[in-house]
C-alpha cells in the first residue's frame, strides 16, 4: 500500500514536560468532498482529544503501547462510495501503509455527531497499537482474526452491541437467535463470536493476566502456545468454551419466550394480521424497551404504522418509535429508520426535519445504495 498523506505520528512524549503516558496524535485530512464543511474543524478537535484517550485505554486494558511502526491518524473527507449489498457499514479502518499503520475515520460519519467516534476510535486504536507493537504486517495477520477483533471489540466496548445485533437479525430472518455462531475456526467468525472469545479470555485471566497475555501476543508468541501457557488449554477446548459462552449470552439477551413472541408477531404480520402483530410487538417492548429485539420491533412497528395508516396520529406514533430506535447504540436499521422518520416528519408537516433526516442518510450512510437512492429521490421530489 502507498501513503497518500504526510506521515502522522503517534508518539509518547518524553518525560521532560508532558505526561510520559500521554501520546501525541496529530491528525490530517485526506480526500475531497467534505473538506470545506463548516463542521470539520470541530470534528478534528474532537479527534485530537479522543485519540490519546483511545491509545491510553489500550494500554490500560491490554498493557501494550505503540512499538516500532508509526501510527498515523487520518480523517478521510471523501464522499461516500457505494458498497456491496449486505456489507457492514465501515465506521473506521486500520491499514498497513509501508512502514506505518494508518487509522482512518470517514469524516462524514461523525460530522453531525462527533461523540459517536469514541468507541470506534478505541476499537481501531487497539488494532493499530497491536500492529505497531508486533512490528510487521505478516506477523500481525498471523494472529487469528478472533483474537485481533475480539481484543478490539473489548477495548472499544462495542462488542455487546455486535452480539445483540447479530442475535436479533438472526431472529428477524426466521432463524434461531444463536444461529450466527459458527466457531472460532471459521474464516467468517462474526464480531459477536470474537467478542465472546475475548470476554472468555478476560474472565479466565483477570485484569493483570489479560495484560500479560496481550504483551506476549504483541511479542510474537503464537496463539496456541499462549493459550496453553496462560490458561493451560488447547485451542480446541478454548474455542468450545467461547462458543458456549456466546450461546449463553444470546439466551440471556433474547430468552426463549421473547424469541418465540417476536417470531409469532412476524408470522402474524406476514399473513396480514397487522393488529395482532402490533399488539405482540408493543407488549414485547413494554417488557424490555431497550432489549436486543427492541430496535427491530420499533422499526417494524413504525413501518407498519406509516404504511397502513399514514395519518397524523399514526405518524406521531411512528415518529416516537423511530426516535427511540435512533437513541439506541449501534447501526441496526438506522438508515432505514432515518428514511421512515423523514416520512413521518413530512406527514406531521415538519418539512425541515424531514429534509434533515433524508440528508443524514446521504451523509452518514451514503454507501448504502438502496437507502441513499431513496433519500435522494425524496429530496429531489420536494425541491
JOQUIUR-V562160 format. One record per residue. N is the residue number from 0. SS is DSSP state (h for helix, s for strand, l for the rest). OMEGA is omega in radians with two decimals (* if undefined). D_LAST is the distance of its C-alpha to the last C-alpha in Angstrom with 2 decimals. Layout:
n:N ss:SS omega:OMEGA d_last:D_LAST
n:N ss:SS omega:OMEGA d_last:D_LAST
//
This chain:
n:0 ss:l omega:3.12 d_last:42.84
n:1 ss:l omega:3.11 d_last:42.20
n:2 ss:l omega:3.14 d_last:40.96
n:3 ss:l omega:-3.14 d_last:37.90
n:4 ss:l omega:3.09 d_last:38.30
n:5 ss:l omega:-3.11 d_last:41.18
n:6 ss:l omega:3.14 d_last:43.33
n:7 ss:l omega:-3.01 d_last:42.22
n:8 ss:l omega:2.91 d_last:45.35
n:9 ss:s omega:-3.06 d_last:45.92
n:10 ss:s omega:3.08 d_last:49.50
n:11 ss:s omega:-3.08 d_last:51.66
n:12 ss:l omega:3.03 d_last:52.79
n:13 ss:l omega:-3.02 d_last:56.48
n:14 ss:l omega:-3.09 d_last:58.42
n:15 ss:l omega:-3.03 d_last:59.05
n:16 ss:l omega:-3.06 d_last:56.25
n:17 ss:l omega:3.04 d_last:53.52
n:18 ss:l omega:-3.04 d_last:53.91
n:19 ss:l omega:3.13 d_last:55.02
n:20 ss:l omega:-3.07 d_last:53.05
n:21 ss:l omega:-3.09 d_last:49.69
n:22 ss:s omega:2.99 d_last:48.01
n:23 ss:s omega:-3.05 d_last:46.07
n:24 ss:s omega:3.11 d_last:42.80
n:25 ss:l omega:-3.11 d_last:40.85
n:26 ss:s omega:2.98 d_last:37.36
n:27 ss:s omega:3.12 d_last:35.67
n:28 ss:s omega:3.12 d_last:32.28
n:29 ss:s omega:3.09 d_last:31.73
n:30 ss:l omega:3.14 d_last:28.99
n:31 ss:l omega:-3.13 d_last:25.80
n:32 ss:s omega:3.14 d_last:22.15
n:33 ss:l omega:-3.04 d_last:22.34
n:34 ss:l omega:3.13 d_last:25.34
n:35 ss:l omega:-3.14 d_last:23.64
n:36 ss:l omega:-3.08 d_last:21.93
n:37 ss:l omega:-3.11 d_last:23.19
n:38 ss:l omega:-3.00 d_last:24.32
n:39 ss:h omega:-3.10 d_last:26.55
n:40 ss:h omega:3.10 d_last:29.63
n:41 ss:h omega:3.13 d_last:29.74
n:42 ss:h omega:3.11 d_last:29.51
n:43 ss:h omega:3.10 d_last:32.31
n:44 ss:h omega:3.12 d_last:34.42
n:45 ss:h omega:3.14 d_last:33.99
n:46 ss:h omega:-3.13 d_last:35.03
n:47 ss:h omega:3.13 d_last:38.04
n:48 ss:h omega:-3.02 d_last:39.24
n:49 ss:h omega:-3.07 d_last:38.58
n:50 ss:h omega:3.09 d_last:40.23
n:51 ss:h omega:3.09 d_last:43.74
n:52 ss:h omega:-3.12 d_last:43.46
n:53 ss:h omega:3.13 d_last:42.55
n:54 ss:h omega:3.09 d_last:45.51
n:55 ss:h omega:3.12 d_last:47.72
n:56 ss:h omega:3.10 d_last:46.79
n:57 ss:h omega:3.12 d_last:47.81
n:58 ss:h omega:-3.10 d_last:51.19
n:59 ss:h omega:-3.05 d_last:51.65
n:60 ss:h omega:-3.08 d_last:51.08
n:61 ss:h omega:3.09 d_last:52.34
n:62 ss:l omega:-3.13 d_last:54.68
n:63 ss:l omega:3.12 d_last:53.36
n:64 ss:l omega:3.02 d_last:52.16
n:65 ss:l omega:-3.12 d_last:50.67
n:66 ss:l omega:-3.01 d_last:53.40
n:67 ss:l omega:-3.07 d_last:53.96
n:68 ss:l omega:3.07 d_last:50.42
n:69 ss:s omega:3.05 d_last:48.04
n:70 ss:s omega:3.12 d_last:44.79
n:71 ss:s omega:-3.06 d_last:41.70
n:72 ss:s omega:-2.98 d_last:38.55
n:73 ss:s omega:2.95 d_last:35.26
n:74 ss:s omega:3.12 d_last:31.62
n:75 ss:s omega:-3.08 d_last:29.57
n:76 ss:l omega:-3.12 d_last:26.36
n:77 ss:s omega:2.99 d_last:25.20
n:78 ss:l omega:-3.12 d_last:21.93
n:79 ss:l omega:3.03 d_last:22.48
n:80 ss:l omega:-3.13 d_last:24.21
n:81 ss:l omega:3.10 d_last:24.16
n:82 ss:l omega:-3.13 d_last:27.33
n:83 ss:l omega:3.11 d_last:29.54
n:84 ss:l omega:3.12 d_last:28.82
n:85 ss:l omega:3.12 d_last:30.93
n:86 ss:l omega:-3.14 d_last:31.54
n:87 ss:l omega:3.09 d_last:31.44
n:88 ss:l omega:-3.10 d_last:28.77
n:89 ss:l omega:3.13 d_last:30.45
n:90 ss:l omega:-3.14 d_last:30.62
n:91 ss:l omega:3.11 d_last:33.11
n:92 ss:s omega:3.09 d_last:35.91
n:93 ss:s omega:-3.05 d_last:39.35
n:94 ss:s omega:2.94 d_last:40.76
n:95 ss:s omega:3.13 d_last:43.98
n:96 ss:s omega:-3.08 d_last:43.64
n:97 ss:l omega:3.12 d_last:47.06
n:98 ss:l omega:-3.13 d_last:49.28
n:99 ss:s omega:3.01 d_last:46.46
n:100 ss:s omega:-3.14 d_last:44.16
n:101 ss:s omega:2.92 d_last:40.46
n:102 ss:s omega:-3.04 d_last:38.38
n:103 ss:s omega:3.05 d_last:34.72
n:104 ss:s omega:3.03 d_last:31.77
n:105 ss:s omega:-3.02 d_last:28.15
n:106 ss:h omega:-3.04 d_last:26.68
n:107 ss:h omega:-3.13 d_last:23.15
n:108 ss:h omega:-2.96 d_last:24.83
n:109 ss:l omega:-3.12 d_last:26.15
n:110 ss:l omega:-3.09 d_last:24.00
n:111 ss:l omega:-3.13 d_last:22.57
n:112 ss:l omega:-3.10 d_last:25.99
n:113 ss:h omega:-3.09 d_last:28.98
n:114 ss:h omega:-3.11 d_last:31.47
n:115 ss:h omega:-3.08 d_last:30.59
n:116 ss:h omega:-3.06 d_last:32.34
n:117 ss:h omega:-3.12 d_last:35.79
n:118 ss:h omega:3.14 d_last:36.85
n:119 ss:h omega:-3.11 d_last:35.38
n:120 ss:h omega:3.09 d_last:37.17
n:121 ss:h omega:3.10 d_last:40.44
n:122 ss:h omega:-3.10 d_last:40.13
n:123 ss:h omega:3.09 d_last:39.59
n:124 ss:h omega:3.10 d_last:42.22
n:125 ss:h omega:3.07 d_last:44.70
n:126 ss:h omega:-3.05 d_last:44.18
n:127 ss:h omega:-3.12 d_last:44.45
n:128 ss:h omega:3.12 d_last:47.53
n:129 ss:h omega:3.13 d_last:49.31
n:130 ss:h omega:3.13 d_last:48.62
n:131 ss:h omega:-3.13 d_last:49.77
n:132 ss:h omega:3.11 d_last:52.89
n:133 ss:h omega:2.95 d_last:53.76
n:134 ss:l omega:3.10 d_last:53.45
n:135 ss:l omega:3.13 d_last:52.40
n:136 ss:h omega:-3.10 d_last:49.75
n:137 ss:h omega:-3.12 d_last:52.41
n:138 ss:h omega:3.12 d_last:54.01
n:139 ss:h omega:-3.10 d_last:50.74
n:140 ss:h omega:3.04 d_last:49.57
n:141 ss:l omega:3.05 d_last:53.03
n:142 ss:l omega:-3.11 d_last:52.18
n:143 ss:l omega:-3.12 d_last:51.00
n:144 ss:h omega:-3.07 d_last:47.32
n:145 ss:h omega:3.14 d_last:48.07
n:146 ss:h omega:-3.14 d_last:49.81
n:147 ss:h omega:-3.10 d_last:47.20
n:148 ss:h omega:-3.14 d_last:44.25
n:149 ss:h omega:3.11 d_last:46.30
n:150 ss:h omega:3.14 d_last:47.29
n:151 ss:h omega:3.11 d_last:43.76
n:152 ss:h omega:3.13 d_last:42.45
n:153 ss:h omega:-3.12 d_last:45.35
n:154 ss:h omega:-3.14 d_last:44.80
n:155 ss:h omega:3.13 d_last:41.01
n:156 ss:l omega:3.09 d_last:41.46
n:157 ss:l omega:-3.11 d_last:38.75
n:158 ss:h omega:-3.14 d_last:41.23
n:159 ss:h omega:3.11 d_last:41.31
n:160 ss:h omega:3.12 d_last:37.56
n:161 ss:h omega:-3.13 d_last:38.03
n:162 ss:h omega:3.12 d_last:40.88
n:163 ss:h omega:-3.09 d_last:39.06
n:164 ss:h omega:3.13 d_last:36.06
n:165 ss:h omega:-3.14 d_last:38.37
n:166 ss:h omega:-3.12 d_last:40.42
n:167 ss:h omega:-3.12 d_last:37.53
n:168 ss:h omega:3.08 d_last:35.84
n:169 ss:h omega:3.12 d_last:39.22
n:170 ss:h omega:3.14 d_last:39.57
n:171 ss:h omega:3.12 d_last:36.08
n:172 ss:l omega:-3.13 d_last:37.13
n:173 ss:l omega:-3.14 d_last:40.22
n:174 ss:l omega:3.06 d_last:42.61
n:175 ss:l omega:-3.05 d_last:45.03
n:176 ss:l omega:-3.10 d_last:43.56
n:177 ss:l omega:-3.04 d_last:45.89
n:178 ss:l omega:-3.14 d_last:45.40
n:179 ss:l omega:-3.09 d_last:43.49
n:180 ss:l omega:-3.05 d_last:46.75
n:181 ss:l omega:-3.10 d_last:48.34
n:182 ss:l omega:-3.04 d_last:50.79
n:183 ss:l omega:3.14 d_last:50.85
n:184 ss:l omega:3.14 d_last:52.39
n:185 ss:l omega:3.13 d_last:49.32
n:186 ss:l omega:3.12 d_last:47.31
n:187 ss:l omega:3.04 d_last:44.10
n:188 ss:l omega:-3.05 d_last:45.27
n:189 ss:l omega:3.05 d_last:42.28
n:190 ss:h omega:-3.11 d_last:41.37
n:191 ss:h omega:3.10 d_last:42.60
n:192 ss:h omega:3.12 d_last:46.02
n:193 ss:h omega:3.13 d_last:46.23
n:194 ss:h omega:3.13 d_last:45.58
n:195 ss:h omega:3.12 d_last:48.24
n:196 ss:h omega:3.12 d_last:50.70
n:197 ss:h omega:3.09 d_last:50.08
n:198 ss:h omega:3.10 d_last:50.63
n:199 ss:h omega:3.08 d_last:53.85
n:200 ss:h omega:-3.08 d_last:54.99
n:201 ss:h omega:-3.08 d_last:54.25
n:202 ss:h omega:3.12 d_last:56.00
n:203 ss:h omega:-3.03 d_last:59.04
n:204 ss:h omega:-3.01 d_last:59.38
n:205 ss:h omega:-3.04 d_last:58.47
n:206 ss:h omega:-3.10 d_last:56.77
n:207 ss:h omega:3.09 d_last:59.46
n:208 ss:h omega:3.11 d_last:60.07
n:209 ss:h omega:3.11 d_last:56.40
n:210 ss:h omega:3.14 d_last:56.61
n:211 ss:h omega:3.11 d_last:59.77
n:212 ss:h omega:-3.10 d_last:58.26
n:213 ss:h omega:3.11 d_last:55.14
n:214 ss:h omega:3.08 d_last:57.32
n:215 ss:h omega:3.09 d_last:59.44
n:216 ss:h omega:3.12 d_last:56.38
n:217 ss:h omega:3.13 d_last:55.17
n:218 ss:l omega:3.05 d_last:58.73
n:219 ss:l omega:3.12 d_last:58.51
n:220 ss:l omega:3.11 d_last:60.34
n:221 ss:l omega:-3.02 d_last:59.39
n:222 ss:h omega:-3.13 d_last:57.74
n:223 ss:h omega:3.11 d_last:60.62
n:224 ss:h omega:-3.14 d_last:63.19
n:225 ss:h omega:-3.14 d_last:61.16
n:226 ss:h omega:3.12 d_last:60.88
n:227 ss:h omega:-3.11 d_last:64.62
n:228 ss:h omega:-3.02 d_last:65.48
n:229 ss:h omega:-3.08 d_last:63.33
n:230 ss:h omega:-3.06 d_last:63.21
n:231 ss:l omega:-3.08 d_last:66.11
n:232 ss:l omega:2.94 d_last:63.82
n:233 ss:l omega:-3.13 d_last:63.27
n:234 ss:h omega:-3.10 d_last:59.67
n:235 ss:h omega:-3.14 d_last:59.89
n:236 ss:h omega:3.11 d_last:61.02
n:237 ss:h omega:-3.14 d_last:58.36
n:238 ss:h omega:3.10 d_last:55.63
n:239 ss:h omega:3.13 d_last:56.99
n:240 ss:h omega:3.13 d_last:56.93
n:241 ss:h omega:3.13 d_last:53.33
n:242 ss:h omega:3.12 d_last:52.31
n:243 ss:h omega:3.10 d_last:54.11
n:244 ss:h omega:3.14 d_last:52.49
n:245 ss:h omega:3.13 d_last:49.01
n:246 ss:h omega:3.14 d_last:49.96
n:247 ss:h omega:-3.13 d_last:51.39
n:248 ss:h omega:3.09 d_last:48.32
n:249 ss:h omega:3.14 d_last:46.08
n:250 ss:h omega:3.07 d_last:48.40
n:251 ss:h omega:-3.13 d_last:48.07
n:252 ss:h omega:-3.14 d_last:44.28
n:253 ss:l omega:3.11 d_last:44.04
n:254 ss:l omega:-3.11 d_last:47.33
n:255 ss:h omega:-3.14 d_last:48.41
n:256 ss:h omega:3.12 d_last:47.75
n:257 ss:h omega:3.11 d_last:44.17
n:258 ss:h omega:-3.13 d_last:43.58
n:259 ss:h omega:3.12 d_last:45.08
n:260 ss:h omega:3.13 d_last:43.13
n:261 ss:h omega:-3.14 d_last:39.82
n:262 ss:h omega:3.12 d_last:40.88
n:263 ss:h omega:3.11 d_last:41.92
n:264 ss:h omega:3.12 d_last:38.58
n:265 ss:h omega:3.10 d_last:36.79
n:266 ss:h omega:3.09 d_last:39.41
n:267 ss:h omega:3.10 d_last:38.81
n:268 ss:h omega:-3.09 d_last:35.09
n:269 ss:h omega:3.12 d_last:35.84
n:270 ss:l omega:3.03 d_last:38.02
n:271 ss:l omega:3.12 d_last:35.55
n:272 ss:l omega:-2.97 d_last:37.40
n:273 ss:h omega:3.14 d_last:34.32
n:274 ss:h omega:3.11 d_last:36.11
n:275 ss:h omega:-3.14 d_last:38.90
n:276 ss:h omega:-3.12 d_last:36.57
n:277 ss:h omega:-3.13 d_last:34.64
n:278 ss:h omega:-3.14 d_last:37.94
n:279 ss:h omega:-3.14 d_last:39.39
n:280 ss:h omega:3.12 d_last:36.48
n:281 ss:h omega:3.10 d_last:36.39
n:282 ss:h omega:3.11 d_last:40.17
n:283 ss:h omega:3.14 d_last:39.86
n:284 ss:h omega:3.08 d_last:37.46
n:285 ss:h omega:-3.12 d_last:39.89
n:286 ss:h omega:-3.06 d_last:42.65
n:287 ss:l omega:-3.02 d_last:40.77
n:288 ss:l omega:3.14 d_last:37.36
n:289 ss:l omega:-3.11 d_last:37.05
n:290 ss:l omega:-3.08 d_last:38.97
n:291 ss:l omega:-3.12 d_last:38.23
n:292 ss:l omega:-3.05 d_last:36.81
n:293 ss:h omega:-3.13 d_last:34.67
n:294 ss:h omega:-3.12 d_last:31.38
n:295 ss:h omega:3.12 d_last:31.62
n:296 ss:h omega:3.14 d_last:32.73
n:297 ss:h omega:3.12 d_last:29.85
n:298 ss:h omega:-3.13 d_last:27.33
n:299 ss:h omega:3.13 d_last:29.00
n:300 ss:h omega:-3.13 d_last:29.21
n:301 ss:h omega:-3.13 d_last:25.57
n:302 ss:h omega:-3.14 d_last:24.52
n:303 ss:h omega:3.11 d_last:27.00
n:304 ss:h omega:-3.11 d_last:26.09
n:305 ss:h omega:-3.10 d_last:22.42
n:306 ss:h omega:-3.03 d_last:23.41
n:307 ss:h omega:-3.09 d_last:26.48
n:308 ss:l omega:-3.06 d_last:25.52
n:309 ss:l omega:3.08 d_last:21.85
n:310 ss:l omega:-3.07 d_last:22.96
n:311 ss:h omega:-3.11 d_last:22.60
n:312 ss:h omega:3.13 d_last:26.03
n:313 ss:h omega:3.12 d_last:25.49
n:314 ss:h omega:3.11 d_last:22.15
n:315 ss:h omega:3.09 d_last:24.08
n:316 ss:h omega:3.13 d_last:26.82
n:317 ss:h omega:3.13 d_last:24.56
n:318 ss:h omega:3.12 d_last:22.88
n:319 ss:h omega:3.11 d_last:26.42
n:320 ss:h omega:-3.07 d_last:27.50
n:321 ss:h omega:3.11 d_last:24.58
n:322 ss:h omega:3.10 d_last:25.08
n:323 ss:h omega:3.09 d_last:28.78
n:324 ss:h omega:-3.07 d_last:28.19
n:325 ss:h omega:3.06 d_last:26.15
n:326 ss:h omega:-3.08 d_last:29.03
n:327 ss:l omega:3.12 d_last:31.48
n:328 ss:l omega:3.11 d_last:32.52
n:329 ss:l omega:-3.10 d_last:31.57
n:330 ss:l omega:-3.13 d_last:28.56
n:331 ss:l omega:3.10 d_last:29.49
n:332 ss:l omega:-3.03 d_last:26.43
n:333 ss:h omega:3.13 d_last:24.28
n:334 ss:h omega:3.11 d_last:21.29
n:335 ss:h omega:3.13 d_last:21.48
n:336 ss:h omega:3.10 d_last:21.91
n:337 ss:h omega:3.06 d_last:18.79
n:338 ss:h omega:3.14 d_last:16.78
n:339 ss:h omega:3.12 d_last:18.64
n:340 ss:h omega:3.08 d_last:18.35
n:341 ss:h omega:3.13 d_last:14.57
n:342 ss:h omega:3.12 d_last:15.19
n:343 ss:h omega:3.13 d_last:17.95
n:344 ss:h omega:-3.14 d_last:16.12
n:345 ss:h omega:3.11 d_last:13.44
n:346 ss:h omega:3.14 d_last:16.48
n:347 ss:l omega:3.11 d_last:18.10
n:348 ss:l omega:-3.11 d_last:15.38
n:349 ss:l omega:-3.01 d_last:14.75
n:350 ss:h omega:-3.11 d_last:10.99
n:351 ss:h omega:3.11 d_last:11.67
n:352 ss:h omega:3.10 d_last:14.31
n:353 ss:h omega:-3.14 d_last:12.38
n:354 ss:h omega:3.13 d_last:9.97
n:355 ss:h omega:3.13 d_last:13.30
n:356 ss:h omega:-3.11 d_last:14.99
n:357 ss:h omega:3.10 d_last:12.76
n:358 ss:h omega:3.11 d_last:12.81
n:359 ss:h omega:3.06 d_last:16.54
n:360 ss:h omega:-3.12 d_last:16.98
n:361 ss:h omega:-3.07 d_last:15.82
n:362 ss:h omega:-3.01 d_last:18.01
n:363 ss:h omega:-3.07 d_last:21.04
n:364 ss:l omega:-3.11 d_last:21.23
n:365 ss:l omega:3.11 d_last:19.70
n:366 ss:l omega:3.08 d_last:23.04
n:367 ss:l omega:-3.00 d_last:22.47
n:368 ss:h omega:-3.09 d_last:21.06
n:369 ss:h omega:-3.11 d_last:20.48
n:370 ss:h omega:-3.09 d_last:18.75
n:371 ss:h omega:3.09 d_last:16.57
n:372 ss:h omega:3.10 d_last:15.56
n:373 ss:h omega:3.11 d_last:14.63
n:374 ss:h omega:3.14 d_last:12.61
n:375 ss:h omega:3.11 d_last:10.77
n:376 ss:h omega:-3.12 d_last:10.23
n:377 ss:h omega:-3.14 d_last:8.97
n:378 ss:h omega:-3.12 d_last:6.39
n:379 ss:h omega:-3.14 d_last:5.35
n:380 ss:h omega:-3.07 d_last:5.83
n:381 ss:l omega:3.10 d_last:3.78
n:382 ss:l omega:* d_last:0.00
//
